[in-house]
Every structure is written in C-alpha cells, then in structure tokens.
Amino acid sequence: MSFNIVMTIVSLAASVSGIVFALLAFKRSERQDQKSAGKNEGVIMSDIGYIKACVDRTEKNLASMDERYRNLVERLAKVEEGLINTEKRVDEVLLKEG
C-alpha cells in the first residue's frame, strides 16, 4: 500500500507542478504581450503627435496664404480704381484736345 500512496503523491505533485508551470508560462506571455502592446501604443501616440504637428503647420501656412490673398485682392482693387481714374483723365484730355 505504501507504493500506491507514494505513486498517488507523486502523481498529485506532478499535476500541481504542471498547473503551476502553466500559470507561470501564462503570466510570462501576458507580460510580454503587455510590453508589446505598450510599444505599439507608444508608436501610435508618437505618430499621432507627428500628424498633429503637421496639421498645425498646414493650418498656419493656410492662414498665411489667406492673408497674402486678401492683400493681393486689396491691391488689385486699388489698381482697378486707379485704372478707372486714369481712363477718365485720358478721356478728359482727349475731349479737350479735340
């Protein structure tokens, strides 16, 4: 009977150690998965930061272009007014001369 008891204890110890090793392996792979997920999340966050910076620069450039466009439109309006005045003066000079 003692042989049966020893075999039972050995098989019970083997089962318990198998469960313990499986849990340890699971914990280890879970840590590695979390580490990998953390790296991926960090890469994604840095990419989002880069995209945000690019969008900010684009918005600033667009605002600058808009300001330059407004200035150009104002200058064009002044040139058109000057052209109209010049045409009137030329017409007046031509009428006076003959």
C-alpha positions as CSV (number, residue, x, y, z in Angstrom):
1,M,0.0,0.0,0.0
2,S,2.8,2.4,0.6
3,F,3.8,2.2,-3.0
4,N,0.3,3.2,-4.0
5,I,0.4,6.2,-1.6
6,V,3.8,7.2,-3.0
7,M,2.6,7.0,-6.6
8,T,-0.5,9.0,-5.7
9,I,1.6,11.7,-4.0
10,V,4.0,11.8,-7.0
11,S,1.2,12.0,-9.5
12,L,-0.5,14.7,-7.4
13,A,2.8,16.6,-7.2
14,A,3.2,16.3,-11.0
15,S,-0.3,17.6,-11.6
16,V,0.2,20.5,-9.2
17,S,3.6,21.3,-10.7
18,G,2.1,21.2,-14.2
19,I,-0.6,23.6,-13.2
20,V,1.9,25.9,-11.6
21,F,4.2,25.9,-14.6
22,A,1.3,26.5,-16.9
23,L,0.3,29.5,-14.8
24,L,3.8,30.8,-14.8
25,A,4.1,30.5,-18.6
26,F,0.7,32.2,-18.9
27,K,1.9,35.1,-16.7
28,R,5.1,35.4,-18.7
29,S,3.4,35.5,-22.0
30,E,0.9,38.0,-20.7
31,R,3.7,40.3,-19.6
32,Q,5.3,40.0,-23.0
33,D,2.0,40.8,-24.7
34,Q,1.5,43.9,-22.5
35,K,5.1,45.0,-23.2
36,S,4.5,44.6,-26.9
37,A,1.1,46.4,-26.7
38,G,2.8,49.2,-24.8
39,K,5.4,49.6,-27.5
40,N,2.7,49.6,-30.2
41,E,0.7,52.2,-28.3
42,G,3.8,54.4,-27.9
43,V,4.5,54.2,-31.6
44,I,0.9,55.1,-32.4
45,M,0.9,58.0,-29.9
46,S,4.1,59.4,-31.4
47,D,2.7,59.1,-34.9
48,I,-0.4,60.9,-33.8
49,G,1.7,63.7,-32.4
50,Y,3.6,64.0,-35.6
51,I,0.4,64.1,-37.6
52,K,-1.0,66.8,-35.3
53,A,2.2,68.9,-35.7
54,C,1.9,68.6,-39.5
55,V,-1.7,69.6,-39.4
56,D,-0.8,72.6,-37.2
57,R,1.9,73.7,-39.6
58,T,-0.5,73.3,-42.5
59,E,-3.1,75.4,-40.8
60,K,-0.5,78.2,-40.2
61,N,0.6,78.0,-43.8
62,L,-3.0,78.2,-44.9
63,A,-3.7,81.2,-42.7
64,S,-0.6,82.9,-44.1
65,M,-1.7,82.2,-47.7
66,D,-5.2,83.6,-46.9
67,E,-3.6,86.8,-45.6
68,R,-1.5,87.1,-48.7
69,Y,-4.6,86.5,-50.9
70,R,-6.5,89.2,-49.1
71,N,-3.6,91.7,-49.5
72,L,-3.4,90.8,-53.2
73,V,-7.2,91.3,-53.7
74,E,-7.0,94.7,-51.9
75,R,-4.0,95.8,-54.1
76,L,-5.9,94.6,-57.2
77,A,-9.0,96.7,-56.2
78,K,-6.8,99.8,-55.8
79,V,-5.2,99.2,-59.2
80,E,-8.6,98.9,-60.8
81,E,-9.7,102.1,-59.2
82,G,-6.5,103.8,-60.4
83,L,-7.2,102.4,-63.9
84,I,-10.7,103.8,-63.9
85,N,-9.4,107.2,-62.8
86,T,-6.7,107.1,-65.4
87,E,-9.2,106.3,-68.1
88,K,-11.4,109.2,-67.1
89,R,-8.4,111.6,-67.2
90,V,-7.4,110.3,-70.6
91,D,-10.9,110.8,-71.9
92,E,-10.9,114.3,-70.5
93,V,-7.6,115.1,-72.1
94,L,-8.8,113.8,-75.5
95,L,-12.0,115.8,-75.2
96,K,-10.1,119.0,-74.5
97,E,-7.7,118.5,-77.4
98,G,-10.2,117.8,-79.9
